[in-house]
Amino acid sequence: MTATKSAARRRFCGYAAILAAALMLFPSRSLPAEPQRQVVAYYFHTTIRCATCLLIEERSGEVLRETFVAEIADGQLRWQTVNVQIPENRDYLTKLRVRPKSLTLIEYYGDVPTEKKELPEVWRLIHGDQETFRRYLTEEVRSFLKTSED
């Protein structure tokens, strides 16, 4: 082996050793994952509530838990009630621009809200036929889940 090849081999081994040491000292960091998409069905309410408010919350929760079992299980959909009069929850009104006493769907990517839809018809339908209420809520949630994916 010539002196030139031997010197080149030593340099190569030296570079390889430096690279190996650098990889041990500075392990590779994976790129941050794409933010997870989730839709939250919120029922915003106040501390003092009427019978209709309580009924909307109860029936909405039932419909969502019974109809969207797979979506809730995989984290795509979540049901949450929020008392907007509690000091730590007041930000919902200003940051998300929602109204108290409303059923609202909000799409998030990670922690960032990206889309919102209020469902005001629940107030008109709650005292009528239960199946009409169920159909309205189911159709609205399905539509929101589908369109917010696109």
N, C-alpha and C positions, 0 to 999 in steps of 0.2 A: 504494500500500500504506500502510496506516495505521501510526502509530508503535507501536500496541499489537501489531499483527501482526508488525511488524519485530522488536520486542523478544522476542516469543514465539519467533520463528524463530531468533534469536541464542541464546536459552536452550536451545532444542532442539539446535542444532548444538553448543553447549558441552557439553551432557549426552552427546551422541553421541560427541564427541571424548574425553570422560573415560571412557566405557564402552569405546571402542576401545583406549585406552591401558591400561585395566585388563585387558582380555582379552589384550593382548600381554605385559603384565608377569606376569599370573597365568593361564597357559593352563589350559584346562579339564582336569580329571583325570577319567579314566573311573572308574566304580565298579569295585571289585575283582571279578574274575570269580568265579563260583560255584566252590567247591572241586571239583577233579577227583576223580572216584570211581575207585578202583583196588582190585582184589583181589590180594593177594600170597599165593602158595602157598609157605610156608616149610617147609624140612626143617631142624629144629633138631637139632644133634648135639653130641657131645663130641669132644675131641681123639682119644682112643683109641676105635676103633670096631670092632665085630665085622663078620663077613661079611654078616649080615642087615642091619645098618645101611647098609652100603655098597650092598647090593642094592636096598633101599627107595629110597635116593637116586637110584640109576641108573635104575631102572624108572619111578619117579615123574616124573623129568625127561623121560624118553622119551615117556611117555604125554601129558604136558602139552604138550611141544613139537610132537608129531605131531597131537594131537586139537584143540588150541586155537590153531591157527595165526593165525586172524583176531583173536582176543581178545588174543593176545600182541602182534601187529603194531600194533593200535590202542591199546595201552597199558592196556586194561581188565584184563588179567591179567599177572602177573609171577611167575616162578619164582626162588626164592632159597634157597640153603643158608646156614646160619649156625652157626658153631662158638660155642656159648654159654660155652665155657671161656676164650675170649680176653677179656681185660679190657674192651675197648671194646664187646663184645657182651653182657655180663652184664645190661645193662638190659632186654634182651628178656624175661628170666625174671621180673623184678619188675614192669616197667611193663605188659607185655602179659599177664603171668600165664600163661606157657606152660611146658610141661615140656620138658626136654631129651629128645632122642630121640623127637621127635614130628613128624608131618606135620600142619601147621595152616594153615587158610585164615583170612586176616584182611582185612577190608574197611576201607579208608581213604577218608576224604573229605579231600583235601589231605594234611596230615601227621597227621591225627587218626584213630586206630583207632576204628571204630564197632561192629564185629561180629566174632565169632571162632567158628571151628568146628574142633575137633580131629578127625582121621580115624584113630582107633585100630585099625580093622580092617585097615589095611595090614600090621600085624604078624602077623595071623592068615593073611592071604591071600598074602603074598609068596612062600611056598614051594610054593603050590598051582599051579593052572592059571593061566597068564599072562593068559589072556583074562578070567578072573573078576576078577583084580586090576585089569586095565585097565577093565573095565566098572564096578567099584565106584568107582574113582577118578574116572572120567569122569562118572558119575551124580552123585557128591557135589559135584564142582566145578561142573557145570552147574546143579545145584539151588542151590548157594550163590550163584552169579553171578545167577541169576534172582531168588531171594528177597531178596537184599540190595539189588537194584535197587528193589524195591517200597517 
